[in-house]
Amino acid sequence: MSGSIHSFMHKVMLPNSSEAMIKDAIKGNENYGVEYSEEVVKGDLDIESKRIVENIIDTNRRHVSLLKEIIERY
């Protein structure tokens, strides 16, 4: 039952257009890929772990930038 409700809610909340999907991806990457990861880095991490997380954050920033370029051209 809960799986059916979740599936229904997911379908209802999906964006209808390519532009809306890209904007949703930007929002997700900015909120979870960058901001959340930055909070993790503020914690007690060893040097190697911090370097890995910072690389991931940089990659997510590049992805957001590319998605924004797509929106501008769209």
Buried (B, 14 or more C-beta within 10 A) or exposed (E): EEEEEEEEEEEEEEEEEEEEEBBBBBEEBBEEBBEEBEEEBEEEBEEEEBEEBBEBBEBBBEBBEEBBEBBEEE
